[in-house]
């Protein structure tokens, strides 16, 4: 993963990648509520 992922640890990046968010730009263009709902622990 890129150094552009400032502030996110490896586990957070893994969770994001699991839902198809593999770049900071893709994260910025995603709806925050949808991302949270997709990665929050159940």
C-alpha positions in Angstrom: 0.0 0.0 0.0 1.1 3.5 -0.6 2.5 6.0 1.9 -0.4 8.3 0.8 -2.5 6.3 3.3 -1.5 8.6 6.1 -3.3 7.9 9.4 -4.5 4.5 8.5 -2.9 1.3 9.9 -2.5 -1.9 8.1 -5.7 -3.4 9.5 -7.8 -0.5 8.4 -6.3 -0.7 4.9 -7.1 -4.4 4.8 -10.7 -3.8 5.7 -11.0 -1.1 3.1 -9.4 -3.3 0.4 -11.9 -6.1 1.3 -14.8 -3.8 0.2 -13.0 -2.6 -3.0 -11.4 0.6 -1.7 -7.8 0.3 -2.6 -6.6 3.9 -3.0 -7.0 7.1 -1.0 -8.8 8.7 -4.0 -11.4 5.9 -4.0 -11.9 6.4 -0.3 -12.4 10.1 -0.7 -15.0 9.5 -3.5 -17.0 7.0 -1.4 -19.9 7.9 0.9 -18.6 7.8 4.5 -21.7 6.2 5.9 -21.7 3.4 3.4 -18.0 2.7 4.0 -18.5 2.7 7.8 -21.5 0.4 7.5 -19.5 -2.0 5.3 -16.5 -2.3 7.6 -17.9 -2.0 11.1 -17.6 -5.0 13.3 -20.9 -7.0 13.5 
